[in-house]
Amino acid sequence: MRPFTEISERLRTERLAVETFYRAFADKNPDLVDDVLDPSWEDIPLAPGQGAGPDGIKPIIRNVVHAFPDIQIIVHDMIQEPGRIGVRAEINGTHRGEILGIAPTGKKVSFRLHEFHALDGAR
């Protein structure tokens, strides 16, 4: 059995990795994913036209930030056990740029997210 402090440190490290992933969108900084996504990371399912791995998510982040320049990500819940985190969140913003072939509408939109992350330490 691992000591409690070792487990709680792992949980903190993994939670920080997931928070950094979402911060890449909120901070409009796709390069933040380099610190938290393993080179073999898989986004399931891939967005239309998305490439594999961490480099594949960066254009998605750029497109989302372009389409919703006032983007806000609200994390409502994180449920965690060592190596796994489930997230319930939402993305809010004003549709100011094209995304997925949809012309800007100028309307406020909200997307709900239910995502699951598998982690190995900080990645």
Phi and psi in degrees as GROMACS dihedral restraints (atoms count N, CA, C in turn):
[ dihedral_restraints ]
;  ai    aj    ak    al  type     phi  dphi    fc
    3     4     5     6     1   -78.6    20    10
    4     5     6     7     1   147.8    20    10
    6     7     8     9     1   -62.3    20    10
    7     8     9    10     1   147.1    20    10
    9    10    11    12     1   -55.3    20    10
   10    11    12    13     1   -41.4    20    10
   12    13    14    15     1   -63.9    20    10
   13    14    15    16     1   -34.8    20    10
   15    16    17    18     1   -66.9    20    10
   16    17    18    19     1   -42.1    20    10
   18    19    20    21     1   -67.1    20    10
   19    20    21    22     1   -45.1    20    10
   21    22    23    24     1   -66.6    20    10
   22    23    24    25     1   -33.5    20    10
   24    25    26    27     1   -66.5    20    10
   25    26    27    28     1   -40.6    20    10
   27    28    29    30     1   -61.8    20    10
   28    29    30    31     1   -44.2    20    10
   30    31    32    33     1   -61.1    20    10
   31    32    33    34     1   -42.5    20    10
   33    34    35    36     1   -62.1    20    10
   34    35    36    37     1   -43.8    20    10
   36    37    38    39     1   -63.6    20    10
   37    38    39    40     1   -44.1    20    10
   39    40    41    42     1   -67.4    20    10
   40    41    42    43     1   -41.1    20    10
   42    43    44    45     1   -62.6    20    10
   43    44    45    46     1   -41.7    20    10
   45    46    47    48     1   -61.4    20    10
   46    47    48    49     1   -38.2    20    10
   48    49    50    51     1   -61.8    20    10
   49    50    51    52     1   -45.0    20    10
   51    52    53    54     1   -67.4    20    10
   52    53    54    55     1   -42.3    20    10
   54    55    56    57     1   -61.1    20    10
   55    56    57    58     1   -38.4    20    10
   57    58    59    60     1   -65.7    20    10
   58    59    60    61     1   -38.6    20    10
   60    61    62    63     1   -57.0    20    10
   61    62    63    64     1   -47.8    20    10
   63    64    65    66     1   -70.8    20    10
   64    65    66    67     1   -31.7    20    10
   66    67    68    69     1   -64.8    20    10
   67    68    69    70     1   -27.3    20    10
   69    70    71    72     1   -57.3    20    10
   70    71    72    73     1   -36.5    20    10
   72    73    74    75     1   -74.6    20    10
   73    74    75    76     1   -52.9    20    10
   75    76    77    78     1   -62.9    20    10
   76    77    78    79     1   -37.3    20    10
   78    79    80    81     1   -88.0    20    10
   79    80    81    82     1    -1.5    20    10
   81    82    83    84     1    56.8    20    10
   82    83    84    85     1    42.6    20    10
   84    85    86    87     1  -133.4    20    10
   85    86    87    88     1    83.7    20    10
   87    88    89    90     1   -57.7    20    10
   88    89    90    91     1   -25.9    20    10
   90    91    92    93     1   -67.7    20    10
   91    92    93    94     1   -13.1    20    10
   93    94    95    96     1   -60.9    20    10
   94    95    96    97     1   -27.1    20    10
   96    97    98    99     1   -66.4    20    10
   97    98    99   100     1   -21.7    20    10
   99   100   101   102     1   -60.6    20    10
  100   101   102   103     1   -27.8    20    10
  102   103   104   105     1   -81.3    20    10
  103   104   105   106     1   -18.1    20    10
  105   106   107   108     1  -127.7    20    10
  106   107   108   109     1   -11.5    20    10
  108   109   110   111     1  -105.0    20    10
  109   110   111   112     1   126.9    20    10
  111   112   113   114     1   -66.6    20    10
  112   113   114   115     1   147.1    20    10
  114   115   116   117     1   -55.2    20    10
  115   116   117   118     1   -25.5    20    10
  117   118   119   120     1   -92.7    20    10
  118   119   120   121     1     8.4    20    10
  120   121   122   123     1   -55.4    20    10
  121   122   123   124     1   139.9    20    10
  123   124   125   126     1  -120.4    20    10
  124   125   126   127     1   131.5    20    10
  126   127   128   129     1   -98.4    20    10
  127   128   129   130     1   116.6    20    10
  129   130   131   132     1  -120.7    20    10
  130   131   132   133     1   120.2    20    10
  132   133   134   135     1   -83.1    20    10
  133   134   135   136     1   160.1    20    10
  135   136   137   138     1   -71.3    20    10
  136   137   138   139     1   144.7    20    10
  138   139   140   141     1   -71.3    20    10
  139   140   141   142     1   158.4    20    10
  141   142   143   144     1   -54.0    20    10
  142   143   144   145     1   125.9    20    10
  144   145   146   147     1    79.8    20    10
  145   146   147   148     1     1.2    20    10
  147   148   149   150     1   -76.3    20    10
  148   149   150   151     1   133.7    20    10
  150   151   152   153     1   -81.2    20    10
  151   152   153   154     1   172.0    20    10
  153   154   155   156     1   -80.5    20    10
  154   155   156   157     1   158.4    20    10
  156   157   158   159     1    72.3    20    10
  157   158   159   160     1  -174.6    20    10
  159   160   161   162     1   -57.7    20    10
  160   161   162   163     1   -36.7    20    10
  162   163   164   165     1   -67.4    20    10
  163   164   165   166     1   -23.8    20    10
  165   166   167   168     1   -74.2    20    10
  166   167   168   169     1   -26.6    20    10
  168   169   170   171     1   -82.4    20    10
  169   170   171   172     1   -23.6    20    10
  171   172   173   174     1   -60.9    20    10
  172   173   174   175     1   -46.1    20    10
  174   175   176   177     1   -63.0    20    10
  175   176   177   178     1   -31.5    20    10
  177   178   179   180     1   -64.1    20    10
  178   179   180   181     1   -45.9    20    10
  180   181   182   183     1   -59.5    20    10
  181   182   183   184     1   -46.2    20    10
  183   184   185   186     1   -60.4    20    10
  184   185   186   187     1   -42.9    20    10
  186   187   188   189     1   -65.0    20    10
  187   188   189   190     1   -42.8    20    10
  189   190   191   192     1   -64.2    20    10
  190   191   192   193     1   -43.9    20    10
  192   193   194   195     1   -66.1    20    10
  193   194   195   196     1   -37.3    20    10
  195   196   197   198     1   -65.5    20    10
  196   197   198   199     1   -44.2    20    10
  198   199   200   201     1   -70.5    20    10
  199   200   201   202     1   -31.2    20    10
  201   202   203   204     1  -129.6    20    10
  202   203   204   205     1    74.9    20    10
  204   205   206   207     1   -62.8    20    10
  205   206   207   208     1   -20.5    20    10
  207   208   209   210     1  -101.3    20    10
  208   209   210   211     1    28.8    20    10
  210   211   212   213     1   -52.0    20    10
  211   212   213   214     1   139.2    20    10
  213   214   215   216     1  -133.3    20    10
  214   215   216   217     1   135.9    20    10
  216   217   218   219     1  -115.8    20    10
  217   218   219   220     1   123.7    20    10
  219   220   221   222     1  -113.5    20    10
  220   221   222   223     1   117.8    20    10
  222   223   224   225     1   -92.5    20    10
  223   224   225   226     1   116.1    20    10
  225   226   227   228     1   -85.7    20    10
  226   227   228   229     1   -42.3    20    10
  228   229   230   231     1  -146.5    20    10
  229   230   231   232     1   144.0    20    10
  231   232   233   234     1  -129.0    20    10
  232   233   234   235     1   123.2    20    10
  234   235   236   237     1  -113.7    20    10
  235   236   237   238     1   128.0    20    10
  237   238   239   240     1  -137.5    20    10
  238   239   240   241     1   145.2    20    10
  240   241   242   243     1  -138.9    20    10
  241   242   243   244     1   161.9    20    10
  243   244   245   246     1   -52.9    20    10
  244   245   246   247     1   122.8    20    10
  246   247   248   249     1    90.5    20    10
  247   248   249   250     1    -4.3    20    10
  249   250   251   252     1  -146.3    20    10
  250   251   252   253     1   138.4    20    10
  252   253   254   255     1  -139.2    20    10
  253   254   255   256     1   128.5    20    10
  255   256   257   258     1  -100.9    20    10
  256   257   258   259     1   136.5    20    10
  258   259   260   261     1  -125.1    20    10
  259   260   261   262     1   133.5    20    10
  261   262   263   264     1  -116.8    20    10
  262   263   264   265     1   117.7    20    10
  264   265   266   267     1  -147.5    20    10
  265   266   267   268     1   179.3    20    10
  267   268   269   270     1  -146.7    20    10
  268   269   270   271     1   151.5    20    10
  270   271   272   273     1  -111.0    20    10
  271   272   273   274     1   128.4    20    10
  273   274   275   276     1  -120.4    20    10
  274   275   276   277     1   146.3    20    10
  276   277   278   279     1   177.9    20    10
  277   278   279   280     1   173.4    20    10
  279   280   281   282     1  -101.4    20    10
  280   281   282   283     1   128.0    20    10
  282   283   284   285     1   -73.7    20    10
  283   284   285   286     1    93.6    20    10
  285   286   287   288     1  -107.8    20    10
  286   287   288   289     1   -12.5    20    10
  288   289   290   291     1  -137.3    20    10
  289   290   291   292     1   160.9    20    10
  291   292   293   294     1   -64.6    20    10
  292   293   294   295     1   141.9    20    10
  294   295   296   297     1  -147.7    20    10
  295   296   297   298     1   131.5    20    10
  297   298   299   300     1    52.2    20    10
  298   299   300   301     1    36.3    20    10
  300   301   302   303     1    79.3    20    10
  301   302   303   304     1     4.3    20    10
  303   304   305   306     1   -96.6    20    10
  304   305   306   307     1   120.7    20    10
  306   307   308   309     1   -65.0    20    10
  307   308   309   310     1   151.2    20    10
  309   310   311   312     1   -58.6    20    10
  310   311   312   313     1   139.5    20    10
  312   313   314   315     1  -109.5    20    10
  313   314   315   316     1   -16.9    20    10
  315   316   317   318     1    76.0    20    10
  316   317   318   319     1     3.0    20    10
  318   319   320   321     1   -91.2    20    10
  319   320   321   322     1   149.5    20    10
  321   322   323   324     1   -73.1    20    10
  322   323   324   325     1   135.9    20    10
  324   325   326   327     1  -131.9    20    10
  325   326   327   328     1   160.5    20    10
  327   328   329   330     1  -141.4    20    10
  328   329   330   331     1   129.4    20    10
  330   331   332   333     1  -116.0    20    10
  331   332   333   334     1   130.1    20    10
  333   334   335   336     1   -91.0    20    10
  334   335   336   337     1   141.7    20    10
  336   337   338   339     1  -120.4    20    10
  337   338   339   340     1   137.9    20    10
  339   340   341   342     1  -133.3    20    10
  340   341   342   343     1   103.7    20    10
  342   343   344   345     1  -127.4    20    10
  343   344   345   346     1   154.3    20    10
  345   346   347   348     1  -128.9    20    10
  346   347   348   349     1   131.9    20    10
  348   349   350   351     1  -120.3    20    10
  349   350   351   352     1   132.2    20    10
  351   352   353   354     1  -102.5    20    10
  352   353   354   355     1   130.0    20    10
  354   355   356   357     1  -128.4    20    10
  355   356   357   358     1   155.9    20    10
  357   358   359   360     1  -133.1    20    10
  358   359   360   361     1    85.5    20    10
  360   361   362   363     1    76.0    20    10
  361   362   363   364     1  -126.0    20    10
  363   364   365   366     1   -83.8    20    10
  364   365   366   367     1     3.2    20    10
